[in-house]
Amino acid sequence: MSESDAAISIRDVVKRYAPTGSEDGDGKLALDGVSLDVPQGGIFGLLGPNGAGKSTLINIIAGMVVKTSGQVSVWGHDIDADMRNAKASIGIVPQEIVFDPFFTPFEVLENQGGMWGVAKAFRRSEELLKAVHLEDKRNAYARTLSGGMKRRLMVAKAMVHSPPILVLDEPTAGVDVELRRLLWELVCELNDSGVTVVLTTHYLEEAEQLCDRIAIINHGRLITNKPTRELVSMMSEKIVAFTLDRDIEQLPTHPAFTKTAKTGDRTIEITFDTEKVNTGEVLALVQGQGFGIEDVTTREADLEDVFVHLTSAKEAA
């Protein structure tokens, strides 16, 4: 992908925080030469453990943190040479709920539109309230809204200036399952309307279901950036869970087993390499070591397994 085709283009970005009380730039290295492109029109996932550098990267893109070096462009606008248009091309939904609780949702959007310099005739407050399913709360005080309504209002607030890119930083952290589902639906509706979405999340099943492409950052470095299906297919492992006919004193072993774990007195999980053995052979190997099998279930590796594998490999390196 060329830089001109990317919604966001990041090249060799480094961020080193200065030590407390110093400006010599020899403090914590938060980002270490990150380069990636966010394609236009998709839902892009940015994943990583706590402290990996995700929020630092988002804040650099949003113009809230100054990078140490490197280049970032947003919708074709370099953030150093043309910060005004770069900022206008992106809407940020932070983790924190930030608006005046004594304004109504309509007033929140009108005020935000005014701060962006959107003329009254071109403001979309009514349209946005309808898009986030809050039209019936138009004149209620924002403080009276439920947690889910406040989250949806934050999305509308980020869209008042009609940016082509929407960044959601942990939008479903600490919310219940039903609210997460509603937010997922809203994100997909925005994406269907042509908005490029960047999503950071700790919920790997969320990323796997929503994102077309996923990048993983660990210790400030990009460790992978691939289409979601390709990323999941990287794992050649499969997991099989057994219920055996007696208490387990010694776990079955075999060179093709990458992991064997006891999950109960009579239950175990075996992770194996599908390029070396198949499920039938694993069953035969377990039975061959004297175990009777009362029940068995299998599952393929998912994004969580890939995430753990990649970040663990990076830790080991």
N, C-alpha and C positions, 0 to 999 in steps of 0.2 A: 504494500500500500504506500502510495506517495504521500508526502506531507500535506499536499493540497487536497487530498481525498479524505483526510482525517478530521473528525470533529475536534479532537484534541491531539496535539503532537508534542511529545516530551522527548528531549534529547540530552543525555548525559547529565541529568540533574543531580546536583550534590547539595546537601544541606548539612552544615555543621553548626551546631549551637555553641555560642561562646560560653565559657565557664561563668558561673555566678560571680558578678563583680569584675568581670574582665571583658574586653572586646578584642582579644587576640585571635578568636576563631579556632581555638584548639580544644573546644569542648566536645560534646557528644556528636557523633556522626549519625544523623538520622536517616539520610538518603545518600547512597553511595553509587552514583553514576547510573541512575535509572533512565531507561529509554523505552518508550512504548507509544503506540498509536491507538486511539479510540476510534473505531470506524463510525461513520455517520449512519444514523437511522436504527441502530441496534440497542440492546441492553447489555452494558459492559459491566462485569463484576470485578471489583478490586478487593482481594482477600488477603488476609495475613493475620498472624497472632497479635495479641496486644503488644504495642510498642514496636511493631514492625516498620512503621513509617507511613501507613495509609493516610492518617489524618494530616500529617505534615505535607504529603503530596497534594491532597485535596486543598489544603489552605494555601499552598503555593499557586495552584491553578486559579483559585478564587481571588488571589491578590492580597491575602491576609497575612502571609508569611513571605519574607524575602529569601529567595534561594541564594546559596553561596555561589553556585556556578551552573552552567547549562542553559538550555533554551526551552521555552514552552510557548506554544501558540494555541489559541482557542478560536475555533471557527476561522482560521486563517490569520488571526491577529496576534502578533507577538506581544507577550505581556510586558516586555520592557519598552518596546517602541510604541505600542498602541494599547496601553492598559485600559483606557476608557472603553474602546470597542470590544476588547477581550472580556471585560467584566459584564458588558451589556449582552454578551452572547451566552451567558451562563446563569442559571438559577441554582442557588444552594439551599438545600433543606438540611439544617444541622440537627444533631442529636437532641439538643436542648429546644424546648418550646419557648420561642422568643416573640412576644407581642404584648401590647398593653392590654391587661385583662379588663379594663374599663371601657374599651371600645367595642363596638359590635363587629361581627365579621365583615360586614360591608365597609365599615369605617377603617378597619385594619387594611383592607385591600385598597381602598381609596387613598389612604395616607401613604402606603407603600408605592402606589403608582405615582403619586406626587413627588416622592423622593427620587424616583427614577426619571422624573421629568416627562412623564406621559401626560399629554394634554387631556383635559376632562372629556373631550369629545371622543377620544380614542381609548379610554380606559375600559377594561373588560371585567369589571368587578362582578356584575350580575352573571355574566357568562361563566366566570371561574367558579362562583359559588354553586352554580348548577353542575359544573363539571365534577366538583368534589362532593356533590350531594349535600350541600349545606344551604340551599336556597330557602328552606323553611326556617333556618336559624339566622336569616339576614339581619334582623334587628335585636337579637338576643345579645346580652353582654358576653364577651368572649370567655370571661371567667366561669360562666355557667355551663360551658360546653363540656362534654365528656372527653376523656383522654383521646379517644379515636377521632372525635370531631376536631379537636385541637391539632392533631397530626395532619388531618386532611386540610385544615386551614393553612398550616405551614407550607404544604405543597402549593396551594393556590397563591399564597404570598410570594413564593419563589417564581411564580409564572406571570406576575403582573406586567412585566415588560416584554413578554412574549419571547423569551430566549429559546434558541434552537437546542440548547443542551440543559438537562436537569441533572444535578448531582444530589443524591440522597445518601447522607452519611449515617449509617446504622438506623434507618427509619423505623425498624420494628423492634429495637432493643427494649426489652422490658415490657412488651405489650402482649396481650393474650392472643390465643390462636385465631379467634374470630376477627380481631382487628388486623392481624397480620394478613389474613385472607383478603379483607376489604382493601387494604393498602396495595397488595399485589395486583388486585383487579384494577385499581386506579392507575398504577404504574403502567400496566399493559395498555390501558385505554389511551394514556398520554403517548406512549410509544407508537401505538397504531395511528395516532394523529400526526406522526412525523417527528416527534421529539426524541432526540438521542438521550438515553438515560445511562448514567454512571451510578452504580450501586455498591456501597461498601456494606458488608454484613458479616456477622459471626455465625449466622445460620446457614450452614452449607447446603441443606436441602432447599433453602430459599434461592440461593445462587444457582443451584443445579436446575431448578424448575424455570427460573426467570431469564437467566442470562444466555445470550448467544455466544459470548466469549468471556473468558476469565483470565485475569492476571493475578499471580500470587507474589506478594512481597514478604521477605523475611530478613530481619536485621538490616533493613534499608536497601536491600538488593532485590532486583527482579529475578525470581527463580523459574517462572514459566509464564507464558502468555499464549494461549491456544483457544480454539473453538471448544465449547464446553463438551460436546460429544467426543472430540478427539482427546481431550484431557482425561475424561473418564475411561476411555478405551485404552489409555496407557497402562492401566493395571491389568496384568495377565493373571491376577490371583482370583481365587474363588474361596468362599467360606462355607463350610459344611458343619452343621451342629448335630451332634449325636446324643441320644438318650440310650444308655447302655444297660445291660441286664444285672449289673451289680455295682457296688461302690468301687470307685476308682482309686487304686493305690499307686499305680505307676502309669503315666501317660504314654500312649502309643507314640512311636517315633519312626521317622523315615526321612531320607535326604530331601524328598520333594515337599515335605511339610515345612512351610516358612514360619509357622507359628502354631503351637498347640496350647490351648488354655482350658483349665478346669473351671466350669461355670456353676457347678453344683456337685453334690455327692456322686451323682450318676450321669452328669451331663458334661460334655466337652465341646469346644469349637476348634476345628482344624482349618487353618488357612493354607492353601496349597497353590503351587504354580501349575496353571492349566497347560503350559507348554511341556511339562514333564509327565504329568499324570492326569487322568480324567476322574470324574466323580465315582464311577464304578470301581476303578482301581483303588481309590481311597477307601471305599467301603470294604473291599477285599483285604486291603492291608490291615485295617482295623480288626476285622474278623480273624485274620491270620495270626494276630497276636493274642488270640484267646478271648476276645470280647464278643458278646452277643449284642446285636443292635435291635432295640425296641422301637426307636423312632429316629427319623433323619429329616432335616430341612437344609436347603442350600440358598445362598444369595450371592449375587455378583458384587464385585467391588463397586463402591459408589464414590462420589466426590469427596466424602469425608475420608475414605481410605487413601485416595490420591493425595489429599491435603496433608494428612499425617505422614504419608510416605515421603513426600517432597520436602516438607519442613524438617522431618527427622533426619533425612539425608543431609540436608544443609547444616543441621546442628552438628552431625557427626563429622562433616568436612571441616 
